[in-house]
Amino acid sequence: MTVDGTGASRPRPEVRTPAGSLRGSREAGVAVFRGIPFAEPPVGALRFAAPRAVRGWSGVRDAVTYGPPPPQGGHFGMDALAREAAGEDWLTVNVWSPDPGPGAGLPVLVWIQGGAYTIGMSGLPEYDGGRLARDGGVVVVTFNYRVGLEGFGQIEGAPANRGLLDQIAALEWVRDHIRAFGGDPDRVTVFGQSAGGGSVAALLAAPGAAGLFGRAVAQSAQGTFFAPELAADITGACAAELGLRATVADLSEVAPPRLATAGDAVGARAARQGGRWGKPALRSVTFSPVVDGAALTVTPWQALADGAGRNVDLLVGHTRHEQRLLTALDGLLGQVGEDAAAETLRTFAPGPDGARAYRDAYPKAGPDELHELVLSDWLFRMPTLHLAEARAAAGGRVHVYELTWPAPGMDGVLGACHGLDVPLVFGNLDRGQPAALIGDGGTGEGTESEAETLSARMRSAWTSFAANGDPGWPAYDRQRRLVQLFDAAPSVTAYPEEPSRLIWRDHTFPVLPLHASDGSEGQTPGR
């Protein structure tokens, strides 16, 4: 028995799926099922293999606790959280449903968490789907996928993009099982933020994901996609950290936490390899999807421009000050000097005249702002916008937003920073690390109501989009470029980051290569 929001005792919800029966819990009027395996544990003989569909079970399986997360890097203490929940069933899904049962036919929202493809687990409190499911009348699904070397290392004898293959396997599970939880398998929307947004972009381009979702939301999509040679060189450095080769034979006997630690060590030194590994290394981006010719044949921007997924409704957007939180984490907020800003512009601005273009477009910007602008644009803002541009150019439908509301938490210095959209979209304003961006505004004058009102608007837009493809504002086109601004006073206006858009308009976001020792770029597949 569980206690619902009225204090009354109700039987624990049960569902019968093709794999077997599950018994969950009821929380604030929502049926919740956690830790459901969607693939066999990727350990032992299955280590570094593509996910294998889970076998069924007899009897009724308890589904009240999250499954153990995959091995994690050490950022934000994720490695410690993974150790606390140790286990081999890394590949599990969680479901929140306001109306479990095969006849409900509710829209389905499937979340892909971010974490630079290095960390990430679905059991974090900020990803609790209860409020989104209850208030929006949708079924919410979250899941784990392999990250770091386990998921994205280029290992000889193993398929590339195992983390992406896990995501496809989770979506196949949704297709085959979600009806039992009240979801409509023909109305599935995949949504994700940061590396999760980059994953959404990758799924739009991945042949193996075709037909598994009809709508997609890419929030602050991370724009890094690697050539196999770059991914293999980075993985080789991680293996060498352990005195091994980057092969299945050598690495399969290494304890997963030790492998994650080796990845962290290489990532911490990545900037020293900047000349060889290029721009990703300078931002400590050591893992990303690989354009390998199999799971991914071209970048998402090229795939959309070529018409891939044209029948998939698309919603994309970013925050205004993406980089500011990352600058704070680097310990550089307010500390970027003119020389450092000049180097950042020289390295990351597009084309031979990109640095001058930024100074001309933003004549009043100081070193800190220029550093923030170009890094925001390179990693998140322009990759996300270019998804919309590519879709619109190919004749598809896409809606665009920008979150401009400045986060009141942490003394208000972070603005509308990277990650602020996560608590607003889920409605979890008082739990999880991202909630610190909103602060204790529950007692501040007007702050709580402002955050709650904005969160309600964003949740309504996301769930309306999942239900009917319309988030509530006009579609984006390449003439008017109308976007929804989410702020204390939301508005629809022409895309406001026009100077950056013009600077980057001819950039193609190519596959990121391994650079030769003389600085020339190696050959890469795709475009």
N, C-alpha and C positions, 0 to 999 in steps of 0.2 A: 504494500500500500504506500502511496505517497500523499503528501498534503498539498492541495492546490492553493491558489492565491487567496481563497476565501477562508482557508483554515480547515476545509472539509477533507476527509480522507477519501481517496479514489483509488481504484485498482491501478497498478502500474501498467502502462500501455504495452501491448504486444503486437507485433506484426509478423507475418509469414512471408519471407522472401524466397526467391529461387534457391538460395544457398542454405536456408534453414530459418527457424523462428528466432526472434529476438525479443527480449524484454528490456524496456528502457525505464525512464523516469518521467514524471510530470513536474514541470517547473514553471510557475507563474502562468499556467494555462496552456503551456506548450509541451508537446511530447518530445522527449530528447533521447536520442540513441547515440552512444559514444563508443569509440574503439571497435568499429566493425571492420574486419579485414576485407580488403578488396583484392589483395594479391598475397601469394605465399611469402613468408619472410625471406628477404634477399640476403641470406647468409649461407654458409656452408657451400654446397655445390652451386647454389644460386647467387653467390656473391658476384657482383658486377655484371649480372645477367639482366636481360630484359625482364620486366615483371611477368610472373606467371599467375594466371587466374587462380583465385583461392578455391580450395576444395570446400564442399558443403559440410554441414555438421548435423548430428541428430539431436533431438531434444530442443530445449529452449536455452539460448545463449544469453547470459546477462550482458547488457550493453549500457553500463552506467559510468564507466571511467574511460578517459582517453587512453588510446594506445601509446606505447612508448615512442618518443620521437626518434628520427634517424640521428646518427652521430652528427654533432654540431661543432662548428668553430667556437672560439671562446668569446666572441663579441657579446657584450651585454649579459655576460654570465650564462649564455645558452648552453655551453658545454656542461656546466654544473647541473642545470635543469635536466639535461639529457641523462646524466649519470644517475640522478635521483629517480628517474623513471626508467631504469635500465630494462631492456627486454629486446627480443628479436622481431616482434610484430610491428615493424616500423610503418608498414603501409596499411593504414586504416582510415576510415571515413567516419564523420560524425554528422548527424542529421537532426535538425529542429523542424518540427511540423506542427502547425496549429490545428490540423485536421488529418491525423493519420488514418489511412484506409484507402483501398484501391480505387474508390470512386470519386475522390475529392477533386482530382484534376487540377491541382494548384501549380502556378508557375514555380520554377526551380532556379535558385541562385547558387552557383557553385564557386566558392572562394578559393583563390590561390594566393597564399601569403608570400610576402617578399622576404628580403634578407640577403641581397647581393649574391644569390645562389650559393651562399656559404652557410647561412643559418636559416632557421625557420621551422616552426612546429605549429600544428593546428590547435593544440591544447592551451595556448596562451589566453588569458582572460579577455584581452581586447578583441578576440575573434569569437566570443560567445555569440551565437546567432539567434538567441531567444527573442530579443526585442525586435530585431529586423523581421523575424518570422511572424511574430504575434501581431505587430502593428501593420505590417505590409501584406499579410495574408499570403505569404509565400513559404515554400520549403527551402531552408538554407542548408547547404552541405559544405563542410570543410574537410580537409584531408592532409595527410603527410605525404611528402615526396622526398626522395633522396637529394641531398645537397652536397656541396663541396666535392671532394674527390670521389665519394661514393656515387654521386649523381651526375657530375659533369666533368670529371677527370677523363682525359683521353688515354685510355689504357689499352695496350696491345692485347688482342684476344677478347675484348669486350665491345659491345655496341656503344656508340657515342650517345650522348644525350639521354642517359638512363633516367635522370630526373624528369625530363620531358616525356619519356615513355611512361613513367609512373603517372604523370598527369593524364595522359591519354587513357591509361588503364582505369584510373579513377572515374573518368567520364564514361567509359564503357560500363563500369559498374552502375553509374547513375542511370544510363540508358536501360539497363537490364533489371534494375531493382527499385527505382525510385517510385514506381507506381504503388508499391506496397506501403509507402510512407505518405501517400496522398499527393505525390507529385505527378506532373504530366511530362513524360519523357520527350514529348514533342515541343515543349516550351522550356528549354534549358538555356539559361544565361550563365556564361562563365565571366567572373570578374576578379580582378587582382590588382595589386598596387606594388610599385617599384619593380623588383625582380618578378613579382607576381604579375605586374602589368606587362613586363617584357615577355613573360611566359604566355600571357593571353595573345600578345602579338605573334609569338612563335607558333601557337596553336592555330592561328588564322592561316599561317603559311604551311603548316605540317600536313602532308597528305594523309597521315594516319589519323588525324583528328577530324577529317571531313565528315560532316553529317552528325557529329556528336553534340553540337550546340547550335542554336539558331540566333543567338544574340551574344554580344561580347562587350565588356566594359574594361578598358585599359586605363588605369589610374597611374599617372606619373611613370609611364613605361620606361624601364631602363633600356638604353639604346645600344648595349654592347653585344655583338655577335661575333664569335671567333672563327678564324680559319682553323682547320685541323692541325696545321703545323704549329700555330701559336698555342693551341690547347695542349698539344703533345709536348711542346718544349716546357711549358709550365708544369705539367704533370711529371715530366722527367725530373725537374728540379725538386719536386715534392718527394719523389721516390728516392732521389739521391740523398735527401735529408736523412733517410733511414738506411743508406748504404745499399739500396736496392734499385732494380730496373722497373720501369713503368709497364709491367706485364701482369696479367692475371696470375700467372704462376708465382711471381714474387710477392705481390701485394695481397693475395687472398688469405695468407696466413697472418697478416698484420692485424692486430686488434683494432676495430674501427675507431675508438677514441684516439689511439696513437696516430692513426692516419690523419685524423682531423687536426691533431696538434702539429703534424708536419706541414699540413696546408697552411695553418696559421703562421708558422715560422717563415715560410716562403712568402706569404702575403705581406708580412711585416717588413721584409727586405725587398719587396717588389720594385720600389722606386729606384733601386740601384740597377735594375735591369731595364730601366726605361728605354734606353736606346734600342734594345733587342725586342722587348715586349711592347714598346710603344705607350700610347696614352693610357690604356687600361692599367698598366703597372703603376703609373704616376698617381692614379687614384686608388691603388690597392685593390683593383678589380682583377682577381686571379681566376675566377670561374664564370662562365657564361655559356649559353647555348652555342653549339658548334654547327656551322653550315657544312655538314658532312657528306652531302649528296644522297643521303638516305632519309633520315628523319626530317632533315631540312635541306632543300636543294638551293634555295635563294633566301635572301633576307626578307623579313616581313614587308618592308616598304616596296621591294620589287615584286613580291608576290601579290600584294594588293593592287599595285599599278597594273599588273598583268591580269587582274580580274579574279584572283583567288578569293573564295568566300564571299562573292558578290551578293549572295542571298542571305548573308549574316548581317543583321542590324548591328551597328557599331556606335558605341558611346565612348569618347576619349576625353581626357583632360589632365590638367596638372595644377600644382599650387604656384603661387606667384614667386615665392622666395625659396625654391627647392633647396638650394645649396646652403642656406644660412645655418640650418641645424648641423650639417656636416662640417661646416667651417668651425662651429662651436665645438664639435666633438674633436676636431683637429687642434683645438686650443688656439685658434687664430682669429677669433671674432674680435674685430677692432684692431688687429695686429698686422694686417697685410700692408706692407710698404710698397712704394712705387716700383722698386726693382722686382719684387715678387709678383706684383700685378702684371708688369710688362712680360715676365716670363710665362705666366699663365695665359695671357692673351696670345703670345707668340706660339705657344704649344697647342692650344685648344681651339682658337678661333679658326674658322674655315677659310681655306684659300690663302694665297700669298699676301693678300691685303686685309685679312680678317681683323688683325689687331687695330689697324688704322680705322677700319669700318666701325669697330666698337667705340673708339674714341670720338669719331665724328658723330655717331648716332646718339651717344650719351655724353655730351660735352661737359655736363656738370657732375658726372660721376667721379668719385674719388677711387683710390686703389681698392678699398674694400668692396665697393659696389661693383667695380669692373671684374674683380676676381669672382664675385658671387654670380654675376650675370653670365659670364662665359661658361662657367662650370655648370650652372643650372641648365643652360641651353644645350651644352654638349651631352650631358648624361640623361636628362629627363624632359625638359620642355620642348625642345625641337624634335627629338625622336617621336614624342607623343603627337605633336602637331602634324608632323609629316605622315603619320598614319592616316590622319583625317584628310590631308592633301592628296595622298595616294588614292584613298577610297573615293574621294570626290572626283578626282581626275578620271577614274575608271567608270564613273557613272553610278556609283553606289551611294547608299544613304548613310550618313554619319552625323552624330550630334556632338558638339564640343562644349566643354565648360572650363572655367578657371576658378579655383578657390583663392579668393583675395582677402578673406577675413583674417585679421592678424590674431594669432594665438595669444590669449591673455596670460597664460602660464609662464613660469620662468622669467618673471619680471617683464614680459611682453617684448623681449628683444629679438625673438625669433621670427616674428611676422607670420605670414602664411607659409610655413616651412614644410619640408618633406615629411610625410607621415601624418600631418594634421587631419587629412581626410579620413583616416582609418577610424578613429573614435566617432567622428561625425556620421559616417556611413553606417556603422554598426549600432550607433546610439549608446555605446559604452563609454560614457563621459566620466566615469568615476572608477575605472578599473583598468589595469594594464599599464605598461610603460608609456604608450602614446597619450594617455589621459593626463600625464604631467604637463603636456603642452597646453591643455585647457586650464589646468591649475585647480585651486580650491574654489573656483568661481561660484560654487553652490551658495556661498554666503556673501558674495560680493554684490554690490548694487548693480542690478541689471545683467550681470555677467552670465548667471545661470540661465536666465530666460533667453538671452541672446544665443548662447550655445545650444540650448534645447530647441529653440525655434529653427536655427540653421540646420541642426541635425535632422529635425523632422522634415524640413524641405528636401534635404539630400536623400534621406531614406525614401521619401515619397517618390522622388524622381527615379531612383534606382529600381524600386519595386514596380512603378508604372512602366518603366522601360522593359522590365522582365515580363510584365503581363501583356503589353500590347505594342512595344517598340517605340513608344513616344514618351520621353522624359518630361515633356511639358514646355519645350521651347523649339524654335524652328531648326530644321536641319541645316548643317553647314554647307556652304557652297563657296566656290573660289572667286565669286564676285563680291558678295556682301560680307562673307566670313563672319556671320553672326554666331556669338557664343553666349552661354549663360555664365554670368559672374555670380558666385556664391559669396555673399558678404552679409553684413548686418542688414543692409537694404539691397537685396538681390536685384539684378537688372540683366537685360539682354542688350548686347552692344557689339560693335565690330571688334574683332580680336584685338585686345589692348596691347599686346607685346609686338606691335608692328615693326619697330626698329630691328628687333631680333629676327623676326620672320624674314625681313628683307635681307639681312646679312646671311641667313642660312638657306635662302630659297633655292639655290642651285646645288646645295650639298646633297649627296646621294646616300649617306650613311652606309658605306660599303662594309663588307666583311673585314674585320680587323686582322691584319696579317702578322706573321712573324717577320721581323726585319732582319735582313742580312747584316753581316758584321760591318759592311761598308755603309749601312744606313739605308740601302735601297730596299724596296718592298718585295717580298716574295710573291709568287703566283698564288692566287686564291680562287676558289670556286665561287660560282654565283656572281652577283653584282651588288 
